């Protein structure tokens, strides 16, 4: 995966205390049991750490980590 994916894994592991073996590009936020408050915190961290705005409304339970990495990469490329 991309460097963005690796950064997202770090953010998720830090905020949600998720074991690394449960995190994969195909894992959805629902499968990882990420609640709505954590989704907001992830959105804030993405903007702060990666410089890309991703609204917490875009972080849906069915979104995969790989999909989020693709979204962040696309927004970075557009800037």
Backbone as CSV, one residue per row, in Angstrom:
resi,resn,N_x,N_y,N_z,CA_x,CA_y,CA_z,C_x,C_y,C_z
1,UNK,0.845,-1.191,0.000,0.000,0.000,0.000,0.881,1.243,0.000
2,UNK,0.227,2.372,0.065,0.909,3.657,-0.036,1.374,4.166,1.326
3,UNK,2.194,5.201,1.260,2.636,5.863,2.488,1.433,6.453,3.217
4,UNK,0.446,6.923,2.456,-0.773,7.464,3.066,-1.475,6.389,3.880
5,UNK,-1.580,5.187,3.325,-2.206,4.076,4.050,-1.470,3.825,5.360
6,UNK,-0.144,3.797,5.302,0.649,3.561,6.516,0.390,4.640,7.565
7,UNK,0.262,5.896,7.122,-0.027,6.990,8.046,-1.421,6.829,8.652
8,UNK,-2.370,6.389,7.847,-3.726,6.181,8.353,-3.766,5.041,9.369
9,UNK,-2.991,4.003,9.130,-2.912,2.898,10.088,-2.371,3.416,11.418
10,UNK,-1.342,4.260,11.364,-0.788,4.847,12.590,-1.838,5.670,13.331
11,UNK,-2.564,6.495,12.599,-3.601,7.335,13.203,-4.664,6.464,13.858
12,UNK,-5.131,5.464,13.130,-6.179,4.588,13.657,-5.693,3.804,14.871
13,UNK,-4.501,3.270,14.784,-3.969,2.486,15.902,-3.814,3.350,17.149
14,UNK,-3.395,4.592,16.967,-3.214,5.507,18.096,-4.552,5.907,18.726
15,UNK,-5.519,6.224,17.894,-6.795,6.734,18.403,-7.739,5.637,18.876
16,UNK,-7.667,4.493,18.251,-8.666,3.455,18.518,-8.084,2.243,19.232
17,UNK,-6.774,2.236,19.417,-6.096,1.125,20.085,-6.466,-0.208,19.418
18,UNK,-6.367,-0.207,18.095,-6.691,-1.387,17.307,-5.436,-2.214,17.088
19,UNK,-5.482,-3.513,17.336,-4.320,-4.363,17.065,-3.961,-4.332,15.582
20,UNK,-2.680,-4.244,15.294,-2.220,-4.131,13.909,-2.677,-5.297,13.040
21,UNK,-2.833,-6.471,13.610,-3.239,-7.627,12.805,-4.705,-7.557,12.360
22,UNK,-5.479,-6.661,12.933,-6.872,-6.471,12.507,-6.997,-5.411,11.425
23,UNK,-5.944,-4.635,11.226,-5.993,-3.540,10.262,-5.474,-4.032,8.918
24,UNK,-6.294,-3.839,7.901,-5.905,-4.181,6.531,-6.578,-3.184,5.595
25,UNK,-6.110,-3.100,4.357,-6.742,-2.166,3.415,-8.218,-2.460,3.183
26,UNK,-8.615,-3.724,3.343,-10.008,-4.115,3.105,-10.895,-3.955,4.327
27,UNK,-10.310,-3.672,5.473,-11.087,-3.541,6.708,-11.925,-2.268,6.683
28,UNK,-13.200,-2.408,7.008,-14.069,-1.234,7.097,-14.033,-0.702,8.526
29,UNK,-14.455,0.530,8.673,-14.526,1.107,10.011,-15.513,0.327,10.880
30,UNK,-16.585,-0.182,10.280,-17.556,-0.987,11.029,-16.903,-2.274,11.537
31,UNK,-16.126,-2.928,10.687,-15.458,-4.165,11.094,-14.444,-3.921,12.209
32,UNK,-13.890,-2.727,12.230,-12.918,-2.372,13.268,-13.586,-1.784,14.504
33,UNK,-14.917,-1.727,14.497,-15.692,-1.202,15.623,-15.335,0.238,15.977
34,UNK,-15.131,1.060,14.945,-14.814,2.473,15.157,-16.123,3.233,15.336
35,UNK,-16.267,3.930,16.459,-17.502,4.671,16.729,-17.451,6.068,16.108
36,UNK,-18.563,6.766,16.170,-18.688,8.070,15.505,-17.758,9.122,16.108
37,UNK,-17.527,9.092,17.392,-16.610,10.046,18.016,-15.190,9.827,17.510
38,UNK,-14.792,8.587,17.401,-13.457,8.280,16.886,-13.343,8.699,15.428
39,UNK,-14.431,8.558,14.671,-14.436,8.994,13.268,-14.150,10.496,13.175
40,UNK,-14.745,11.270,14.065,-14.495,12.710,14.081,-13.029,12.975,14.407
41,UNK,-12.490,12.263,15.384,-11.087,12.434,15.756,-10.163,12.048,14.599
42,UNK,-10.506,10.996,13.870,-9.713,10.591,12.713,-9.738,11.682,11.662
43,UNK,-10.902,12.260,11.411,-11.029,13.350,10.446,-10.124,14.520,10.816
44,UNK,-10.108,14.869,12.091,-9.274,15.976,12.568,-7.791,15.646,12.382
45,UNK,-7.407,14.430,12.720,-6.001,14.014,12.587,-5.558,13.973,11.136
46,UNK,-6.441,13.538,10.235,-6.088,13.517,8.815,-5.795,14.925,8.340
47,UNK,-6.641,15.860,8.726,-6.419,17.242,8.295,-5.139,17.793,8.905
48,UNK,-4.906,17.535,10.178,-3.723,18.053,10.854,-2.434,17.383,10.366
49,UNK,-2.447,16.063,10.293,-1.230,15.322,9.984,-0.955,15.168,8.491
50,UNK,-2.014,15.092,7.694,-1.837,14.840,6.267,-2.180,16.037,5.394
51,UNK,-2.757,17.075,6.000,-3.035,18.305,5.266,-4.199,18.222,4.296
52,UNK,-5.089,17.271,4.519,-6.238,17.085,3.628,-7.505,17.065,4.464
53,UNK,-8.500,17.821,4.020,-9.782,17.828,4.730,-10.635,16.662,4.257
54,UNK,-11.021,15.821,5.209,-11.966,14.735,4.965,-13.037,14.884,6.030
55,UNK,-14.228,15.238,5.598,-15.308,15.452,6.547,-15.678,14.181,7.277
56,UNK,-16.025,14.328,8.540,-16.426,13.143,9.303,-17.669,12.495,8.688
57,UNK,-18.435,13.264,7.887,-19.583,12.690,7.194,-19.151,11.775,6.048
58,UNK,-17.920,11.931,5.586,-17.390,11.065,4.527,-16.830,9.755,5.088
59,UNK,-16.552,9.743,6.371,-16.014,8.553,7.018,-17.174,7.664,7.446
60,UNK,-17.698,6.944,6.491,-18.840,6.063,6.730,-18.375,4.728,7.301
61,UNK,-19.232,4.033,8.021,-18.865,2.721,8.575,-18.433,1.709,7.520
62,UNK,-18.964,1.820,6.283,-18.620,0.857,5.240,-17.371,1.242,4.438
63,UNK,-16.762,2.369,4.763,-15.546,2.811,4.076,-14.369,1.964,4.537
64,UNK,-13.574,1.491,3.581,-12.390,0.715,3.933,-11.215,1.654,4.152
65,UNK,-10.212,1.149,4.820,-9.011,1.951,5.038,-8.292,2.202,3.712
66,UNK,-8.316,1.222,2.827,-7.747,1.411,1.500,-8.503,2.470,0.710
67,UNK,-9.828,2.477,0.843,-10.647,3.498,0.186,-10.355,4.882,0.715
68,UNK,-10.166,4.980,2.019,-9.830,6.269,2.623,-8.466,6.737,2.147
69,UNK,-7.508,5.827,2.053,-6.175,6.190,1.558,-6.269,6.718,0.125
70,UNK,-7.102,6.068,-0.699,-7.306,6.533,-2.071,-7.930,7.919,-2.122
71,UNK,-8.894,8.167,-1.244,-9.545,9.472,-1.169,-8.540,10.558,-0.782
72,UNK,-7.733,10.277,0.239,-6.738,11.244,0.693,-5.709,11.501,-0.415
73,UNK,-5.235,10.450,-1.061,-4.260,10.609,-2.153,-4.835,11.430,-3.294
74,UNK,-6.096,11.197,-3.643,-6.740,11.956,-4.725,-6.849,13.423,-4.360
75,UNK,-7.173,13.721,-3.119,-7.282,15.119,-2.696,-5.914,15.791,-2.663
76,UNK,-4.900,15.062,-2.263,-3.536,15.615,-2.277,-3.107,15.946,-3.696
77,UNK,-3.433,15.077,-4.634,-3.052,15.276,-6.028,-3.766,16.469,-6.634
78,UNK,-4.974,16.762,-6.159,-5.784,17.853,-6.698,-5.322,19.216,-6.218
79,UNK,-4.503,19.247,-5.187,-4.074,20.530,-4.621,-2.912,21.096,-5.371
